[in-house]
Amino acid sequence: MKKPNLPKMPAMPQIDFKTFAEDFKSLDWKDAGTWPLLPRLTVLAGLFAALLLGGWWFDWKDQLQYLDDKQQEEAKLKSEYLDKKQQTINLDGYREQLAEIDQTFAVILRQLPSKAEMESLLIDINQSGLGRGLHFDLFKPGKEVIRDFYAELPITLKVSGTYHDLGAFSADVSSLSRIVFLTNIAIAPAAKGAGTAGQLTMDATAMTYRYLDEEEMAAQRRAKAAAEAKGAKKK
């Protein structure tokens, strides 16, 4: 079986680089119209490439950078839009959560005594210990620490009694209607002496809280504003 006669591929033109170089040497730079075809094409291609490079360097580069910056800005704005859209969709849920937080906060706030009620709270803590038969070696309210909307009052305690009575006292303090925490608890055998058999000594800090009244809150806001103004002046 004879193979089909396939058309022959045209032969690639051969470039005589020696002749090409001679042509460039003999060019009349004052009369480009007389140049041979190949040098003319080469020079035109070089000029075109130089124009492209110059356009990119002096104009297109900045425009491409500007376009890239705007694309990044567009992506950021789209992301912010989607976040705000999601927040808008969940707005009712957020409002319900905020209402629940406000209710919880109000319940907690009602558990904090006012400035006038602090004395009765200290009496309640003392009576809780005496009611369990404990002996107070130390009951010393410390210095208040003012926070945003409440004040902390540490009370240094040192009481003596049996292990059972100390545990019952701790439970009584934690079940008071006001918020009181026993911290920094250290229990050790009582010093030897008459009637100290089976007795323990407990050192602790009773941390209680009260809410600030309107006058104290106003003072807090003024102090905060003054601190912010002072910080702004330093900048």
Secondary structure, DSSP 4 states (H G I P E B T S, - for coil): -PPP-PPPPPPPPPP-HHHHHHHHHT--TT-GGGS-HHHHHHHHHHHHHHHHHHHIIIIIHHHHHHHHHHHHHHHHHHHHHHHHHHHHHTHHHHHHHHHHHHHHHHHHHHTS--TTTHHHHHHHHHHHHHHTT-EEEEEEE---EE-SSEEEEEEEEEEEE-HHHHHHHHHHHHTSSS-EEEEEEEEEEPPSSTT-TT-EEEEEEEEEEEE--HHHHHHHHHHHHHHHHHHHHH-
